[in-house]
Amino acid sequence: MPPTIDEDPGRSTARRFGAAVHEAAERAGYDLRPGAGGRAALAKDVGMSASAVGRMLRGDTLPRPSQFEQIAYAVHVELRDLLVRGGVISRDSANSLPLRVRSQAISPEEAADAWGITDPVIRKFLLATISQAITMQHGQREENAG
């Protein structure tokens, strides 16, 4: 059974962070029961090995700092909220962090991947719609400029 965040205020940061991710991942729809596939799906979505995700969720280890953002994104929690809830940073220091760290745009294909759109027909429709929206946006800018 996974640890709960509030069970022991003196426990290690790794255990608190693991509990925070576990709770958020379940709320985000990952079935983390043994053999259910949720751990493997989470590992794929955050770019970590399944064994590393298991160690993180058990509270054995913390992920690398470079992985925090992708974990927060995968479990649908703001990065600073996850870091505070997991005991990695204090609430006071969190106030100086931006809500979102991602600073570069993602491609329509990356968006489809992030949303889990894998059906080829739906994916083609989504990408075509995004392409059309981008074209329309550029057209409006040209009209407004001229």
C-alpha positions in Angstrom: 0.0 0.0 0.0 1.4 3.4 -0.9 2.2 5.9 1.8 -0.1 8.8 2.4 1.1 12.3 2.4 -0.2 13.3 5.8 0.7 10.1 7.7 4.1 11.1 9.1 5.3 14.7 9.0 8.9 13.6 9.8 9.4 11.2 7.0 11.9 11.6 4.1 11.3 13.9 1.2 11.4 11.0 -1.2 8.5 9.3 0.7 6.5 12.5 0.7 7.2 13.1 -3.0 6.3 9.5 -3.9 3.0 9.8 -2.0 2.2 13.1 -3.7 2.9 11.7 -7.2 1.0 8.5 -6.4 -2.1 10.4 -5.3 -2.0 12.8 -8.3 -1.3 10.0 -10.7 -4.4 8.1 -9.5 -6.5 11.2 -9.8 -5.1 11.7 -13.3 -6.4 8.2 -14.3 -3.3 6.0 -13.9 -4.3 2.6 -12.4 -1.2 2.0 -10.2 -2.3 -1.4 -8.8 0.1 -4.2 -9.5 -0.3 -5.6 -13.0 -2.8 -2.9 -14.1 -0.4 -1.1 -16.5 -0.6 2.3 -14.9 3.0 2.4 -13.7 4.3 1.4 -17.2 2.0 4.1 -18.7 3.2 6.7 -16.2 6.8 5.7 -16.9 6.3 6.2 -20.7 4.6 9.5 -20.2 7.3 10.9 -18.0 10.3 9.4 -19.8 11.5 7.3 -17.0 12.0 3.5 -16.7 9.2 1.5 -15.0 11.6 0.5 -12.2 12.6 4.2 -11.6 8.9 5.1 -11.4 8.3 2.2 -9.0 11.1 3.4 -6.7 9.8 7.0 -6.9 6.2 6.0 -6.0 7.4 3.8 -3.1 9.4 6.8 -1.8 12.8 5.0 -2.2 14.3 7.7 -4.4 13.6 11.2 -5.8 13.6 11.7 -9.6 16.2 13.9 -11.2 15.3 17.6 -11.0 15.1 17.6 -14.8 12.2 15.1 -14.5 10.0 17.1 -12.1 8.3 19.1 -14.8 7.3 16.2 -16.9 6.0 14.3 -13.9 3.8 17.3 -12.9 2.6 17.6 -16.5 1.7 13.9 -16.7 -0.3 13.9 -13.5 -2.0 17.2 -14.3 -0.6 19.2 -11.3 1.2 22.5 -11.4 4.9 22.0 -10.9 5.2 24.2 -7.8 2.1 22.6 -6.2 3.6 19.1 -6.7 7.0 20.2 -5.3 5.4 21.8 -2.2 3.0 18.9 -1.6 5.9 16.5 -2.0 8.1 18.4 0.4 10.8 19.2 -2.1 10.4 23.0 -1.6 8.6 25.1 1.0 5.4 26.9 0.4 7.3 30.2 0.9 9.9 29.4 -1.7 7.2 28.2 -4.1 5.8 31.7 -4.3 8.8 32.8 -6.3 8.4 30.1 -8.9 6.4 30.7 -12.1 3.2 28.6 -12.4 4.5 27.0 -15.6 8.1 26.4 -16.4 7.7 25.2 -20.0 9.0 28.0 -22.2 8.9 26.6 -25.7 5.9 25.8 -27.8 5.1 22.2 -28.6 4.2 20.9 -32.0 0.7 19.6 -32.8 2.1 16.1 -32.9 3.5 16.5 -29.4 0.2 17.9 -28.2 -1.6 14.8 -29.7 0.9 12.6 -27.9 0.5 14.4 -24.6 -3.3 14.1 -24.9 -3.0 10.4 -25.6 -4.6 10.7 -29.1 -3.4 7.4 -30.8 -6.3 6.5 -33.0 -5.0 7.3 -36.6 -8.3 8.8 -37.8 -8.9 11.0 -34.8 -5.2 12.0 -34.8 -5.3 13.0 -38.5 -8.5 15.0 -37.9 -7.0 16.8 -34.9 -3.8 17.6 -36.7 -5.7 18.9 -39.7 -7.9 21.0 -37.5 -4.9 22.5 -35.8 -3.2 23.2 -39.1 -6.4 24.9 -40.3 -6.6 27.0 -37.2 -3.0 28.1 -37.5 -3.6 29.1 -41.2 -6.7 31.1 -40.2 -4.8 32.8 -37.4 -2.1 33.9 -39.8 -4.8 35.2 -42.2 -6.3 37.3 -39.5 -3.0 38.8 -38.5 -2.3 39.8 -42.1 -5.8 41.4 -42.4 -5.3 43.3 -39.2 -1.8 44.4 -40.3 -3.0 45.6 -43.7 
